[in-house]
Amino acid sequence: MSEMNVPITPHARNAWCDCIRGYAILLVCVAHVFDLEPFHERWGYLTRYFKGDTGVFMFYVLSGFLVTGILAREITEKTTLRSGIKAIGHFYARRLFRLQPSYLFFLILYAFLPERDNSLPWWALFLPLSNWCAGPYITWHLKTLHIEEIYYLFFGFIAVLLRRSLNAVLWGLLVAGPLGRMTLFALTKMGNAEASWLLERFLPLEAFAVGGLLVIHFESVRSMRFAKMITRRPAVSFAAAMLAMLVTAGLRNVTPFSYALIFTWPLVFSIASAVMIVSGFETKGFIFSSEWIRRLGVGSYTLYLFQQFALGPWQPTFGTPFSWTAWGLVLLLMATLLPIWFARVEKPLTELGARWFPRTASRNPVQS
């Protein structure tokens, strides 16, 4: 695979990737706080800028960056189809140990909530299908996790079958994203109900493609003039990229900017997220890589999975009016129990999966 230059780093977590996760989950939680009744009444207009999908796209691009790097390095180095299948099997097993225990615990808690008319059945939540279903607000965030699982499954199998063509596949996804949205939008304007349904559930292909192409061509990207400018001024570059995402989020529904952004905003979000990754990836003592944001990123999956219980709008989530006392108690309970759950359950199981199903590559890119 001579055309691929997957970045090689020591066999340790890249702290900056954890920081990216920290900022992503922070944006998601801030957006959900503004949906709470007392905050929404006074500062609801801020939801125009602090949208949850801003942080979600950061997760998508980072997943494309990390997962593609892992699969490209492990699978494309194998000389036989059997060794490639073994590598992808280990990858899926590690993801199960990493993601499923907390996810199953969430489903158990969800089962005890009062049923609502639009509640999803268990199989629509257990399998990565909720992006295609409706459901109550408390399960909306699962769509993000299911979309990432779809990418893991799709790209994992593609990596085994087309080991020498991953670059072409990613470029195809990058082109298919905007073209797919344009086609579905045109059909929707023509009155096609099926196209309207698909447009609302269209997968963020651009985000995973941008992240994947970044990791595959990382060495070439670093030698580009634009990338050198980013790394020379990492703090300015990171802040500018974040600001670009927030401004784009605010302009999406403002005429005439909405016409220009209707098909391009996912690509803007994806490129801005890639700039964030490059800005601090190899920077020591980066002003935006504080320890608390890194720790937040390390536990971001746990926080993302369970934050909906506390930060989702209470009326549509639980069917009960908002109460400052109840909300404070829920926040206190989560702040106490989630770190314990992460330290005692999620982290040990993740490490166990890594030991039982180790990476088979001789050299490893950054860990996910």
C-alpha positions in Angstrom: 0.0 0.0 0.0 2.6 2.5 -1.1 0.1 5.4 -1.6 -0.9 5.3 2.0 1.0 7.2 4.6 -0.8 6.4 7.9 0.7 8.4 10.7 2.7 6.2 13.1 3.0 7.2 16.7 4.0 5.3 19.9 1.6 2.7 21.1 -0.2 5.1 23.4 -3.3 7.2 23.4 -2.9 10.5 21.6 -3.9 13.1 24.3 -5.0 15.6 21.7 -7.5 13.2 20.2 -9.0 12.8 23.7 -9.2 16.6 23.9 -11.1 16.7 20.6 -13.6 14.3 22.2 -13.8 16.5 25.2 -14.7 19.6 23.2 -17.2 17.6 21.2 -19.1 16.3 24.2 -18.9 19.8 25.8 -20.7 21.3 22.7 -23.3 18.6 22.8 -24.0 19.0 26.5 -24.2 22.9 26.2 -26.6 22.5 23.3 -28.8 20.2 25.4 -28.7 22.5 28.4 -30.3 25.3 26.2 -33.2 22.9 25.5 -34.1 22.8 29.2 -37.3 24.8 29.8 -35.9 27.6 32.1 -32.8 28.1 29.9 -34.7 27.8 26.6 -37.2 30.5 27.6 -34.4 33.1 28.3 -31.6 32.0 26.0 -33.2 29.7 23.5 -31.9 31.9 20.6 -28.4 30.5 21.4 -29.4 27.1 20.2 -28.9 28.6 16.7 -25.2 28.6 17.4 -24.7 25.8 20.0 -26.2 23.0 18.1 -25.5 19.4 19.1 -24.6 18.3 15.6 -21.6 20.7 15.8 -20.0 18.4 18.4 -21.4 15.3 16.7 -19.5 16.0 13.5 -16.3 16.4 15.5 -17.0 12.9 16.7 -17.6 11.6 13.2 -14.4 13.1 11.7 -12.3 11.9 14.6 -13.9 8.4 14.3 -13.0 8.4 10.6 -9.5 9.5 11.4 -8.9 6.9 14.1 -10.8 3.9 12.8 -9.6 4.3 9.2 -6.0 4.6 10.5 -6.4 1.4 12.5 -8.0 -0.6 9.7 -5.7 0.7 7.0 -2.6 -0.1 9.0 -3.7 -3.5 10.3 -5.6 -5.0 7.3 -3.7 -3.6 4.3 -0.4 -5.0 5.7 -1.8 -8.5 5.7 -0.6 -10.8 3.0 -3.6 -13.2 3.0 -7.4 -12.8 3.1 -7.5 -15.0 6.2 -5.1 -12.7 8.2 -7.2 -9.7 7.1 -10.4 -11.3 8.4 -8.7 -12.1 11.7 -7.6 -8.5 12.0 -11.1 -7.2 11.4 -12.5 -9.8 13.8 -10.2 -8.5 16.5 -11.3 -5.0 15.7 -15.0 -5.7 16.1 -14.4 -7.7 19.3 -12.5 -4.7 20.8 -15.4 -2.4 19.9 -17.9 -4.8 21.5 -15.9 -4.7 24.8 -15.6 -0.9 24.5 -19.1 0.1 23.6 -21.7 -2.6 24.4 -21.5 -2.9 28.3 -22.4 0.7 28.8 -24.9 0.6 26.0 -26.7 -2.4 27.4 -26.8 -0.7 30.8 -28.4 2.3 29.2 -31.1 0.1 27.6 -31.8 -1.4 31.0 -32.4 2.0 32.4 -34.5 3.0 29.4 -36.7 -0.1 29.9 -37.7 1.3 33.4 -38.9 4.7 32.0 -42.6 5.2 31.4 -43.6 4.1 27.9 -44.7 6.7 25.4 -46.6 6.4 22.2 -43.5 6.8 20.0 -41.2 4.6 22.1 -38.9 2.5 20.0 -38.8 -1.3 20.5 -35.7 -2.9 22.0 -34.5 -4.3 18.7 -34.5 -0.9 17.1 -32.2 0.3 19.8 -30.0 -2.8 20.2 -29.2 -2.9 16.4 -27.8 0.2 14.6 -31.2 1.1 13.1 -32.5 4.0 15.2 -31.3 6.5 12.5 -34.1 5.2 10.4 -36.7 5.3 13.1 -38.4 8.0 15.1 -38.7 7.5 18.8 -38.8 9.8 21.9 -36.2 12.5 22.5 -34.3 10.5 25.1 -33.1 8.0 22.4 -32.3 10.6 19.7 -28.6 10.6 20.7 -28.4 6.9 20.0 -28.6 7.8 16.3 -25.1 9.2 16.5 -23.7 6.0 18.0 -25.6 3.9 15.5 -24.3 5.9 12.5 -20.8 5.4 13.8 -21.4 1.7 14.1 -22.7 1.6 10.5 -19.3 3.2 9.5 -17.4 0.6 11.5 -19.3 -2.3 9.9 -19.2 -0.9 6.4 -15.6 0.3 6.3 -14.4 -2.8 8.1 -15.8 -5.1 5.5 -14.7 -2.8 2.7 -11.2 -2.7 4.1 -11.0 -6.5 3.9 -12.5 -6.8 0.5 -10.8 -3.8 -1.1 -7.5 -3.5 0.8 -5.7 -1.7 -1.9 -8.5 0.7 -2.8 -9.4 2.4 0.5 -8.3 5.8 -0.9 -10.7 5.5 -3.8 -13.5 4.4 -1.5 -13.0 7.4 0.7 -13.0 9.9 -2.2 -16.1 8.2 -3.4 -17.8 8.8 -0.1 -16.7 12.4 -0.1 -18.2 13.0 -3.5 -21.4 11.0 -2.8 -22.3 13.0 0.3 -23.1 16.4 -1.3 -24.4 14.7 -4.5 -26.7 12.5 -2.5 -28.1 15.4 -0.6 -28.6 17.5 -3.8 -30.4 14.6 -5.5 -32.7 13.9 -2.5 -33.4 17.6 -2.1 -34.4 17.9 -5.7 -36.7 14.9 -5.5 -38.2 16.3 -2.3 -39.0 19.6 -4.0 -40.8 17.5 -6.7 -43.0 16.0 -4.0 -41.3 12.7 -3.5 -42.1 11.6 0.1 -39.6 8.8 0.1 -36.8 11.2 -0.8 -37.9 13.6 2.0 -37.7 10.7 4.5 -34.3 9.7 3.2 -33.0 13.3 3.2 -33.7 13.6 7.0 -31.8 10.4 7.6 -29.0 10.8 5.1 -25.7 9.6 6.6 -22.8 12.1 7.1 -20.5 10.5 4.6 -18.4 13.6 4.2 -17.3 13.6 7.9 -16.0 10.0 7.9 -14.4 10.5 4.5 -12.6 13.7 5.5 -11.3 11.9 8.7 -10.2 8.9 6.7 -8.5 10.8 4.0 -6.7 12.9 6.6 -5.1 9.9 8.3 -4.3 8.1 5.0 -2.5 11.2 3.6 -1.3 12.6 6.9 2.3 12.8 5.9 1.5 14.6 2.7 -0.9 16.9 4.5 1.7 17.9 7.0 4.0 19.1 4.2 1.3 21.4 2.7 1.7 25.1 3.2 -1.7 25.4 4.7 -1.0 22.6 7.2 2.3 24.3 8.2 0.5 27.5 8.8 -1.9 25.6 11.1 0.9 24.0 13.1 2.8 27.3 13.4 -0.2 29.0 14.9 -2.1 26.1 16.5 -4.2 28.1 19.0 -5.4 30.6 16.4 -6.1 27.8 14.0 -8.1 25.8 16.5 -10.1 28.8 17.6 -10.8 29.9 14.0 -12.0 26.4 13.1 -14.3 26.3 16.1 -15.6 29.7 15.3 -16.2 28.7 11.7 -18.4 25.8 12.9 -20.4 27.9 15.3 -21.0 30.6 12.7 -21.9 28.1 10.0 -24.4 26.5 12.4 -25.9 29.9 13.0 -26.2 30.8 9.4 -27.7 27.6 8.2 -31.2 28.9 8.8 -30.6 32.5 7.8 -31.5 33.6 4.3 -29.6 34.0 1.9 -26.7 32.1 3.6 -29.0 29.0 4.0 -29.1 28.6 0.2 -25.3 28.4 0.0 -25.0 26.1 3.1 -27.9 23.7 2.4 -25.5 21.2 0.8 -22.1 22.3 2.0 -22.5 22.7 5.8 -21.5 19.1 6.5 -18.3 19.6 4.5 -17.6 22.9 6.3 -18.0 21.1 9.6 -15.8 18.2 8.5 -13.0 20.4 7.2 -13.1 22.6 10.4 -12.9 19.4 12.5 -9.9 18.2 10.5 -8.2 21.6 11.1 -8.7 21.1 14.8 -7.1 17.6 14.7 -4.1 18.9 12.8 -3.7 22.0 15.0 -2.8 20.2 18.2 -1.9 16.7 17.1 1.9 17.2 17.6 1.9 20.3 19.7 3.4 20.2 23.2 1.9 22.3 25.9 -1.0 23.3 23.7 -3.2 26.0 25.4 -6.4 24.1 24.4 -5.2 20.7 25.7 -5.7 21.1 29.4 -5.9 18.0 31.5 -9.6 18.5 32.5 -10.7 18.6 28.9 -8.6 15.5 28.1 -10.2 13.6 31.0 -13.6 14.7 29.8 -12.8 13.3 26.4 -11.6 10.0 27.8 -15.0 9.5 29.4 -16.9 11.1 26.6 -18.7 7.9 25.5 -20.0 7.3 29.0 -21.1 10.9 29.3 -22.6 11.1 25.9 -24.6 7.9 26.5 -26.2 8.9 29.8 -26.3 12.7 29.6 -29.7 12.6 27.9 -31.3 11.5 31.2 -30.3 14.8 32.8 -30.0 17.3 29.9 -32.9 16.2 27.6 -36.1 18.3 27.8 -37.9 16.8 30.8 -41.5 17.1 29.5 -41.0 15.0 26.3 -38.4 12.8 27.9 -40.0 11.7 31.2 -43.4 13.2 30.9 -42.8 15.3 34.1 -42.5 19.1 34.5 -39.0 20.5 35.0 -37.9 21.0 38.6 -34.7 22.8 39.7 -34.5 20.5 42.7 -35.0 17.3 40.8 -32.6 18.4 38.0 -30.0 19.3 40.6 -30.3 15.9 42.2 -30.0 14.1 38.9 -26.9 16.1 38.0 -25.4 15.3 41.4 -26.2 11.6 41.0 -24.7 11.5 37.5 -21.6 13.4 38.6 -21.1 10.8 41.4 -22.0 7.5 39.6 -20.7 8.0 36.0 -17.0 8.3 37.0 -17.4 5.2 39.1 -19.1 3.3 36.3 -16.3 4.4 33.9 -13.5 3.5 36.2 -14.9 0.2 37.5 -16.7 -1.2 34.5 -16.1 0.5 31.2 -12.4 1.1 31.4 -11.5 -2.4 32.7 -13.7 -4.1 30.1 -12.0 -2.0 27.4 -8.6 -3.0 28.6 -9.7 -6.7 28.8 -10.9 -6.6 25.2 -7.6 -5.0 24.1 -5.7 -7.9 25.8 -7.9 -10.7 24.5 -8.1 -9.3 20.9 -4.8 -7.4 20.4 -4.0 -5.4 17.3 -2.2 -7.6 14.9 -0.2 -4.9 13.1 3.5 -4.6 13.9 3.2 -0.8 14.1 0.1 1.1 15.3 -1.4 4.5 14.6 -3.0 6.5 17.3 -5.4 4.6 19.5 -9.1 5.1 19.5 
